[in-house]
Amino acid sequence: MADNAGRLRGGRKGRAGSMSGLGPEGEKVRVARIGALLEIVIAHPPVNALGAALRAGLAAALDQAEAGDAAAVLLRGEGALFSAGADIAEFGQATAAPSLSALCSRIEDLPIPVVVLLSGPALGGGLELALASHLRLATEAAQMSLPEVHLGLLPGAGGTQRLPRLVGGVAALDLMLSGRVIGAVEALAIGLIDRVIPTGTEAVPAARAAALALAQAGTWRRSGELRDGFRDVGAYRAALDAARQARAGARLPAPGRIIDCVEAALLLPLEQGLAFESAAFGDLLAAPESAGLRHAFRAERAARRLPPAVARIEAPVPQRLAIWGAGGAAATLARRALQSGLAVMLADPQREALVAALEAIAAAQEAEVQAGRMTPAARDADWARLAPAIGPARLGEADVVITTRDDLVLPAPRAVLALGVMPPPGGMALSLVEQAQPLAELVLEGAPPARAALAVALARRLGWQVIPVGPGGPVSAALATALAEAVAHMEARKVPRAVIAQALSLAGIAGEGRGGRPSAVEEVIARRCFGAMANAGARLIEAGVARDAAVVDTVAIAAGIVARWTGGPMHQADRRGLLVLRRDLKVWAAEAPALYAPAPLLDRLIGEGRSFAA
């Protein structure tokens, strides 16, 4: 590397903390000259997303580093995070210069050392910036991930080429195929970062000192030139073979393309590998699976939005839950609440029902202990927080009450969730769909905002995915009914059940789907099913049960009615085109008018030139 002694001797003096903005990008990227060090701070809350304006700011800061006499660069994020990565809103649009990939290459090729300090999350493109730097430091609170696979994509700014050079094929494939988050200790162990700054040490001064020390040493390592990860070529190739075999016949293309890129890192020089990665990224970006996954990501964030009057309240986290009614789902609810650390009162007017629920809880916990998923101490702690009661006298002691009975009487107002029954005045209807993360449709309308906020806080503590909906649902039941009726209609028309099952599997309906090309008949079956659900979704929106198409799609995915990569029935309708969908519905309505007669919302959207997502 170039000798930096002159820069170190001749660097301008600057007081620590002196900042200079970079024109219109000054709010997103801040630059400080501290002696011979140029410090670049990403300051674009809330997540330091690497959008076009921020990338332009970083490029301007690198211009300053190259044109001036700085001896080293320190790159860090403001506050408790580095960067959550690319701005997903820009995907599918023309990329404004500089691209993130070009920015990473420029960092790697800079003639002075670039040290990155990771504190908090460094995700996706944020981690790729770090991979291009010459020394990677992290606080103990740092979290690192390349989660692009969850959007049907791959790391497109050099991550598939630089990461394997640092950590090898096994670790690189693990991180990129799973998208999992790792901490600083694991990152250091696999070679992803170079040093962990221990708790108690001021991270920024330590990183500044490390950057100047690296400049003083006069040599540093560029990730693209490293071969550390290729030391054991046999293990590397074995990891590639195992990953391909594990995903043979998989429905989504992104994992296979990630494996191809990791193989390219072994076989190709860096520049050719980057070109290979760029082409693969472009292919995936244009794929319908990625479009569906990106839509699902955006739809979920929109669907979870609470009414403003509820969102502005910071409710305390509930500590005590009462369940009125020991039948039905009460035992499962009680177990989940106990596992979440809540004190639970399980009450019922009938002793027999209460005893049966307690026995069910005990049996389920004993099975968990026998399977090694629960310790005896945890079981005993749960039982210590469980209080059975006959009658409703003590329900008022709880922060929140869930009732599965329609005879609830409380001595004083409380936040009440009604599961499967009509809610009392001021209460909230609750619908649950048990999945890996249970889906909770909550009708907050009509409840005092403070009680609604408390109910939401309880639901989140229980690990539920909360979707606010209007009365008249549940949305999940209406969509599942539409799908079941579409299938029943086709069976009544003598379409073989096996053919229907094959079509649904290929289309990602009622399952995650599998690879394969559908026949013409199977495509029609899938279109009829998606059409029925989209029509039902439009009716739900018209009735105020679902706030918008984002709610319909999110519920359909969260309830397991369609696979996430489909984006949901409303997204599928938009992709097909509302004019085409309305034409199809009119044809099918001749056979099943109750199911397929087009919802008036379709006519309105078509007349306004809009889509469900617009």
C-alpha positions in Angstrom: 0.0 0.0 0.0 1.0 3.6 -0.5 3.2 5.2 2.2 1.0 7.4 4.3 3.8 9.0 6.4 3.5 12.3 4.6 -0.2 12.4 5.1 0.2 11.6 8.8 2.9 14.4 9.2 1.2 17.0 7.1 -2.4 16.4 7.9 -4.4 19.5 8.9 -5.2 19.9 12.5 -8.9 19.8 13.3 -10.7 19.7 16.6 -12.6 16.6 17.4 -16.3 16.9 16.5 -15.9 19.7 14.0 -18.4 18.8 11.2 -18.8 20.0 7.7 -22.0 19.2 5.7 -21.9 18.2 2.0 -24.4 20.5 0.4 -27.9 19.0 0.2 -26.6 15.7 1.5 -25.3 17.3 4.7 -28.2 16.0 6.7 -27.6 12.4 5.7 -23.8 12.2 5.7 -21.6 14.2 8.0 -17.8 14.6 7.7 -15.4 15.6 10.4 -11.7 16.2 9.9 -9.9 15.1 13.1 -6.1 15.6 12.6 -5.0 13.2 9.9 -8.3 11.3 10.1 -11.4 11.9 8.0 -14.5 10.7 9.8 -17.6 9.9 7.8 -20.8 9.5 9.7 -24.0 8.1 8.2 -26.8 10.1 9.8 -30.1 9.3 8.1 -32.6 8.2 10.8 -34.4 6.0 11.6 -32.4 3.2 10.0 -29.7 4.9 7.9 -31.1 3.4 4.7 -28.7 3.6 1.8 -30.9 5.5 -0.6 -29.8 7.5 -3.6 -29.2 10.8 -1.6 -27.2 9.0 1.1 -25.1 7.2 -1.5 -24.4 10.5 -3.2 -23.3 12.0 0.2 -21.0 9.1 0.8 -19.5 9.5 -2.7 -18.9 13.2 -2.0 -17.2 12.3 1.3 -14.9 9.8 -0.5 -14.1 12.6 -3.0 -13.0 14.7 -0.1 -10.9 11.8 1.3 -9.1 11.3 -2.0 -8.6 14.9 -2.9 -7.3 16.0 0.5 -4.4 14.9 2.6 -6.2 12.7 5.1 -4.2 9.6 6.1 -7.2 7.4 6.9 -11.0 7.2 6.9 -13.3 6.1 9.7 -16.8 5.2 8.5 -19.5 4.8 11.2 -23.2 5.2 11.8 -24.8 7.8 14.0 -26.3 6.5 17.2 -26.9 2.8 18.0 -26.8 1.5 14.5 -24.7 1.4 11.4 -27.1 0.8 8.5 -30.2 -1.3 7.8 -29.1 -1.6 4.2 -30.6 -0.5 0.9 -33.8 1.4 0.5 -36.3 -1.2 -0.6 -38.5 1.5 -2.1 -35.9 2.0 -4.9 -35.9 -1.7 -6.0 -37.3 -2.0 -9.5 -36.5 1.6 -10.3 -33.6 2.9 -12.4 -30.6 3.0 -10.0 -29.3 6.5 -9.4 -25.5 6.9 -9.5 -23.5 5.9 -7.6 -24.8 2.4 -7.2 -24.1 0.7 -3.9 -21.9 -1.8 -5.7 -19.8 1.0 -7.2 -19.6 2.7 -3.8 -18.2 -0.5 -2.2 -15.7 -0.9 -5.0 -14.6 2.6 -4.5 -14.1 2.1 -0.8 -12.1 -1.0 -1.4 -9.8 0.8 -3.9 -9.3 4.0 -1.9 -5.5 4.7 -1.6 -5.9 5.3 2.1 -7.2 2.8 4.7 -10.9 2.8 5.4 -11.9 1.5 8.9 -15.5 0.8 9.6 -17.1 0.8 13.1 -20.2 -1.3 13.5 -22.5 -0.6 16.4 -25.9 -2.0 16.5 -27.4 -3.4 13.2 -25.4 -3.7 10.0 -27.7 -5.4 7.6 -27.7 -6.1 3.9 -26.0 -3.3 2.0 -24.8 -1.8 5.3 -22.8 -5.0 5.9 -21.6 -5.0 2.3 -20.1 -1.5 2.9 -18.2 -3.0 5.9 -17.0 -6.0 3.8 -15.4 -3.5 1.3 -13.6 -1.7 4.1 -10.0 -2.5 5.1 -10.5 -3.1 8.8 -13.8 -4.0 10.5 -14.4 -3.2 14.1 -17.6 -3.9 16.1 -19.0 -3.2 19.5 -20.4 -6.1 21.5 -23.9 -4.9 20.6 -23.3 -5.1 16.9 -25.6 -7.3 14.8 -24.8 -8.4 11.3 -26.9 -10.0 8.6 -27.4 -10.4 4.8 -31.2 -10.9 4.7 -31.7 -10.4 1.0 -32.8 -14.0 0.5 -36.0 -13.1 2.3 -36.8 -10.6 -0.4 -36.1 -13.2 -3.2 -32.7 -11.5 -3.9 -29.0 -11.9 -3.2 -26.5 -9.4 -1.8 -25.9 -7.3 -4.9 -23.0 -5.0 -3.8 -20.2 -7.5 -3.7 -21.4 -9.4 -0.7 -21.4 -12.8 -2.5 -17.8 -12.3 -3.6 -16.1 -10.6 -0.6 -17.8 -12.6 2.1 -16.5 -16.0 0.9 -13.0 -14.6 0.6 -13.2 -13.7 4.3 -15.1 -16.5 5.9 -15.1 -19.5 3.5 -17.8 -21.3 1.7 -19.5 -22.9 4.6 -20.1 -19.8 6.7 -20.8 -17.6 3.7 -23.5 -20.0 2.4 -25.0 -20.3 5.9 -25.3 -16.5 6.4 -26.7 -15.7 2.9 -29.0 -18.7 2.6 -30.5 -18.3 6.0 -30.4 -14.5 6.3 -29.9 -15.0 10.0 -28.5 -12.3 12.3 -25.2 -12.9 14.1 -23.5 -11.1 16.9 -20.0 -9.6 17.2 -18.5 -12.7 18.9 -19.6 -15.1 16.2 -18.6 -12.6 13.5 -15.1 -12.4 14.9 -14.9 -16.2 15.2 -15.7 -16.8 11.6 -13.5 -14.0 10.3 -16.2 -11.5 9.3 -14.8 -8.8 11.5 -11.3 -8.1 12.7 -11.8 -6.9 16.3 -14.5 -6.5 19.0 -14.4 -3.4 21.1 -15.3 -4.6 24.6 -18.0 -3.0 26.7 -16.6 -0.3 28.8 -14.3 1.0 26.1 -15.4 4.1 24.2 -15.9 2.8 20.8 -15.4 5.9 18.6 -12.1 7.0 20.1 -10.9 3.4 19.9 -11.9 3.2 16.2 -10.2 6.5 15.5 -7.0 5.3 17.0 -7.2 2.0 15.1 -7.6 3.9 11.8 -4.6 6.1 12.4 -2.5 3.1 13.5 -3.4 1.3 10.3 -2.3 4.3 8.3 0.9 4.5 10.3 1.6 0.8 9.6 1.4 1.6 5.9 -0.2 -1.7 4.8 -3.8 -2.9 4.9 -5.8 -5.7 3.4 -8.4 -5.4 0.6 -11.1 -8.0 0.9 -11.2 -8.7 -2.9 -7.5 -9.7 -2.8 -7.8 -12.1 0.1 -7.8 -15.9 -0.3 -8.3 -16.8 3.4 -11.7 -18.4 2.7 -10.3 -20.6 -0.1 -7.7 -22.4 2.0 -9.7 -25.6 2.0 -11.0 -25.9 -1.5 -12.4 -29.4 -0.9 -14.5 -28.2 2.0 -15.6 -25.2 0.0 -16.8 -27.4 -2.9 -18.4 -29.9 -0.5 -20.4 -27.0 1.0 -21.6 -26.0 -2.5 -22.7 -29.5 -3.3 -24.5 -29.9 0.0 -26.3 -26.6 -0.4 -27.4 -27.5 -3.9 -28.6 -30.9 -2.9 -30.6 -29.5 0.1 -32.4 -27.1 -2.2 -33.1 -29.4 -5.2 -36.6 -28.8 -6.5 -37.0 -25.7 -4.4 -39.6 -23.2 -5.6 -37.7 -19.9 -5.1 -34.8 -19.1 -7.4 -32.8 -16.9 -5.0 -31.0 -19.6 -3.0 -29.8 -21.3 -6.1 -28.4 -18.1 -7.5 -26.7 -17.4 -4.2 -25.0 -20.8 -4.4 -23.9 -20.0 -8.0 -22.4 -16.7 -6.9 -20.5 -18.2 -4.0 -19.1 -20.8 -6.5 -18.1 -17.9 -8.8 -16.2 -16.3 -6.0 -14.0 -19.4 -5.9 -13.5 -19.6 -9.7 -13.4 -16.1 -10.9 -11.3 -13.0 -10.3 -13.1 -10.3 -8.3 -14.2 -8.1 -11.2 -15.7 -11.0 -13.1 -17.3 -12.3 -10.0 -18.9 -8.9 -9.3 -20.2 -8.9 -12.9 -21.6 -12.4 -12.4 -23.3 -11.3 -9.1 -24.7 -8.2 -10.8 -26.3 -10.2 -13.6 -27.8 -12.7 -11.1 -29.2 -9.8 -9.0 -30.8 -8.3 -12.0 -32.4 -11.6 -13.0 -33.8 -12.1 -9.5 -35.1 -8.5 -9.2 -37.2 -9.1 -12.4 -38.5 -12.4 -11.1 -42.2 -12.6 -9.9 -41.2 -14.3 -6.7 -39.0 -11.4 -5.6 -41.7 -8.9 -6.6 -44.1 -10.9 -4.3 -41.7 -11.0 -1.4 -40.9 -7.3 -1.7 -44.6 -6.5 -1.8 -45.3 -8.7 1.2 -42.6 -6.8 3.2 -44.1 -3.5 2.4 -47.7 -4.7 2.9 -46.9 -6.1 6.3 -45.5 -2.8 7.5 -48.6 -0.9 6.2 -51.1 -3.5 7.6 -49.6 -3.3 11.1 -50.2 0.4 11.3 -52.4 1.3 14.3 -55.1 4.0 14.3 -53.4 7.3 15.2 -55.3 7.7 18.5 -53.9 4.3 19.6 -50.4 4.6 18.1 -49.6 7.8 20.0 -50.2 6.1 23.4 -47.3 4.4 25.1 -49.1 1.7 27.0 -47.5 -0.1 29.9 -46.6 -3.7 29.2 -49.3 -5.8 30.8 -48.2 -8.1 33.7 -51.5 -9.8 34.6 -53.9 -11.6 32.2 -57.3 -13.0 33.1 -59.0 -15.6 30.9 -62.7 -16.0 31.4 -63.9 -19.3 30.1 -61.7 -22.5 30.3 -63.0 -24.2 27.2 -61.8 -24.0 23.6 -58.5 -22.3 23.2 -58.2 -21.2 26.8 -55.6 -23.8 27.8 -53.4 -22.8 24.8 -53.8 -19.1 25.6 -52.9 -19.7 29.2 -49.7 -21.6 28.2 -48.6 -19.0 25.8 -49.1 -16.2 28.4 -47.2 -18.2 31.0 -44.3 -18.7 28.6 -44.3 -15.0 28.1 -43.8 -14.4 31.8 -47.3 -13.2 32.6 -49.3 -13.9 35.7 -52.4 -15.7 34.5 -55.8 -16.1 36.1 -57.9 -18.8 34.5 -61.5 -18.5 35.5 -64.7 -20.4 34.6 -68.1 -20.7 36.3 -67.9 -24.5 36.0 -65.4 -26.5 38.1 -65.3 -29.4 35.6 -64.3 -27.1 32.7 -61.6 -25.5 34.9 -60.1 -28.8 36.0 -60.1 -30.1 32.4 -58.2 -27.0 31.2 -55.6 -27.3 34.1 -55.1 -30.9 33.2 -54.5 -30.0 29.6 -52.0 -27.4 30.5 -50.2 -29.8 32.8 -50.1 -32.5 30.2 -48.7 -30.2 27.6 -46.0 -28.9 29.9 -45.0 -32.4 30.9 -44.7 -33.3 27.3 -42.4 -30.3 26.8 -40.3 -31.3 29.7 -40.0 -34.9 28.5 -39.0 -33.6 25.0 -36.3 -31.4 26.5 -37.9 -28.2 25.3 -38.8 -27.0 28.9 -37.0 -27.4 32.2 -38.7 -28.6 35.3 -37.8 -25.3 36.9 -39.5 -23.4 34.2 -42.6 -25.6 34.5 -42.8 -25.0 38.2 -42.3 -21.2 37.7 -45.2 -21.2 35.3 -47.5 -23.0 37.7 -46.5 -20.5 40.4 -47.9 -17.7 38.2 -51.1 -19.6 37.3 -54.2 -18.9 39.5 -57.4 -20.9 38.8 -60.7 -19.3 39.9 -64.3 -20.4 39.9 -66.5 -17.5 39.0 -65.7 -14.0 37.8 -65.1 -12.3 41.2 -61.4 -11.7 40.7 -61.2 -10.9 37.0 -60.9 -7.2 37.8 -57.4 -7.8 39.2 -56.0 -8.3 35.7 -54.6 -5.7 33.4 -56.3 -7.3 30.4 -59.1 -9.9 30.2 -59.6 -12.3 27.4 -63.1 -13.8 27.3 -64.2 -16.9 25.4 -67.7 -16.6 26.9 -70.5 -14.1 26.2 -71.5 -13.7 29.9 -68.6 -11.6 31.1 -69.4 -9.1 33.9 -66.6 -6.9 35.3 -66.7 -4.8 38.5 -64.8 -2.0 36.7 -63.8 -1.2 33.1 -60.9 -3.2 31.7 -59.3 -3.8 28.4 -61.3 -6.8 27.2 -60.6 -9.1 24.2 -63.4 -11.3 23.0 -62.3 -14.5 21.3 -65.0 -16.2 19.3 -67.8 -14.3 21.0 -69.4 -10.8 20.7 -67.3 -8.3 22.7 -69.0 -6.4 25.5 -69.4 -2.6 25.2 -65.9 -1.0 24.9 -64.4 -4.5 24.3 -62.5 -5.6 21.2 -63.1 -8.6 19.0 -60.2 -10.9 18.6 -59.6 -13.6 16.0 -56.5 -15.9 16.2 -54.9 -18.1 13.6 -52.3 -20.4 15.1 -49.1 -20.3 13.0 -45.4 -20.1 13.8 -46.2 -16.5 14.7 -49.9 -16.4 15.5 -52.0 -14.0 13.6 -54.2 -11.7 15.7 -56.9 -9.8 13.9 -58.0 -7.1 16.4 -61.1 -4.9 16.0 -60.0 -1.7 17.8 -62.9 0.4 16.6 -65.1 1.6 19.4 -62.7 0.8 22.2 -61.2 3.6 24.3 -57.7 4.3 22.9 -55.9 3.6 26.1 -57.5 0.2 26.4 -56.9 -0.6 22.8 -53.2 0.3 23.2 -53.0 -2.0 26.3 -54.6 -4.8 24.3 -52.0 -4.3 21.5 -49.2 -4.3 24.1 -50.5 -7.6 25.4 -50.8 -9.1 22.0 -47.2 -8.2 21.1 -45.9 -9.6 24.4 -47.6 -12.8 23.5 -45.8 -12.8 20.2 -48.8 -12.3 18.0 -48.7 -10.5 14.7 -51.3 -7.8 15.3 -53.4 -6.6 12.3 -56.1 -4.0 13.0 -59.3 -4.8 11.2 -62.9 -3.6 11.2 -66.0 -5.4 12.4 -67.5 -8.1 10.3 -64.5 -10.3 9.9 -62.4 -12.2 10.4 -60.5 -11.4 7.2 -58.8 -14.8 7.3 -62.1 -16.7 7.5 -63.5 -14.8 4.5 -60.5 -15.5 2.4 -60.3 -19.2 3.4 -64.0 -19.6 2.6 -63.5 -18.0 -0.8 -60.7 -20.4 -1.6 -62.7 -23.4 -0.3 -65.7 -22.4 -2.4 -63.5 -22.0 -5.5 -62.1 -25.5 -5.0 -65.5 -27.0 -4.3 -66.9 -25.4 -7.4 -64.1 -26.9 -9.6 -64.6 -30.3 -8.0 -68.3 -30.1 -8.7 -67.4 -29.5 -12.4 -65.5 -32.8 -12.3 -62.0 -31.4 -12.1 -59.9 -34.2 -10.5 -58.9 -33.4 -6.9 -55.3 -34.5 -7.7 -55.1 -32.0 -10.5 -56.4 -29.2 -8.2 -53.9 -30.1 -5.5 -51.1 -30.1 -8.0 -52.2 -26.6 -9.3 -52.4 -25.2 -5.8 -49.0 -26.5 -4.9 -47.3 -25.0 -7.9 -49.1 -21.7 -7.4 -48.2 -21.3 -3.7 -51.8 -21.7 -2.5 -52.4 -23.5 0.9 -48.7 -24.2 1.2 -45.2 -22.9 0.3 -45.3 -24.3 -3.2 -42.8 -26.4 -5.1 -40.8 -26.0 -8.3 -42.2 -26.9 -11.7 -44.0 -25.5 -14.6 -47.8 -25.6 -14.5 -49.9 -26.9 -17.3 -52.5 -24.7 -19.0 -55.2 -26.4 -16.9 -53.3 -25.9 -13.7 -52.8 -22.2 -14.6 -56.5 -21.7 -15.0 -57.2 -23.4 -11.6 -54.7 -21.1 -9.9 -56.2 -18.0 -11.6 -59.7 -19.1 -10.4 -58.6 -19.5 -6.8 -56.6 -16.2 -6.7 -59.5 -14.5 -8.5 -62.0 -15.7 -5.9 -59.8 -14.5 -3.0 -59.1 -11.2 -4.7 -62.8 -10.6 -5.2 -63.5 -11.5 -1.6 -60.7 -9.1 -0.6 -62.3 -6.3 -2.6 -65.6 -7.0 -0.8 -63.9 -6.9 2.6 -62.3 -3.5 1.7 -65.7 -2.1 0.6 -67.3 -3.3 3.8 -64.6 -1.7 5.9 -63.5 -5.1 7.4 -60.1 -4.7 5.8 -58.6 -1.2 5.7 -56.9 -1.8 2.3 -55.3 -4.4 0.1 -52.2 -4.5 2.3 -54.3 -5.9 5.1 -55.9 -8.5 2.9 -52.5 -9.7 1.5 -50.9 -9.7 4.9 -53.6 -11.7 6.5 -53.6 -14.2 3.6 -49.9 -14.8 4.0 -49.9 -14.7 7.8 -52.8 -17.2 8.0 -51.0 -19.6 5.7 -53.6 -19.3 2.9 -51.0 -18.4 0.3 -47.2 -18.5 0.3 -45.3 -15.3 1.1 -43.6 -15.3 -2.3 -47.0 -14.9 -4.0 -47.4 -11.5 -2.4 -51.1 -12.3 -1.6 -54.2 -12.4 -3.7 -54.5 -8.6 -4.2 -50.9 -8.4 -5.4 -51.6 -11.3 -7.8 -54.7 -9.4 -9.1 -52.6 -6.3 -9.7 -50.0 -8.3 -11.6 -52.6 -9.8 -13.8 -54.3 -6.5 -14.3 -57.7 -5.4 -12.9 -59.3 -5.2 -16.4 -58.3 -8.8 -17.1 -59.4 -9.9 -13.6 -62.9 -8.3 -14.0 -63.3 -10.0 -17.4 -62.5 -13.3 -15.9 -64.8 -12.8 -13.0 -67.7 -11.9 -15.3 -67.1 -15.2 -17.2 -66.9 -17.3 -14.1 -69.8 -15.5 -12.5 -72.1 -17.3 -15.0 -71.3 -20.5 -13.2 -71.0 -19.2 -9.6 -72.4 -15.7 -9.2 -72.2 -15.6 -5.4 -68.5 -16.3 -5.6 -67.4 -14.5 -8.7 -69.7 -11.6 -9.4 -67.2 -8.7 -9.5 -67.1 -6.5 -6.5 -68.0 -2.8 -7.3 -64.6 -1.7 -6.0 -63.1 -3.2 -9.2 -65.2 -1.0 -11.4 -64.2 2.1 -9.4 -60.5 1.4 -9.4 -60.5 0.6 -13.1 -62.4 3.8 -13.8 -59.8 5.8 -11.8 -56.9 4.0 -13.5 -55.7 2.7 -10.2 -54.6 -0.7 -8.8 -55.3 -2.3 -5.4 -51.8 -1.2 -4.3 -52.1 2.4 -5.6 
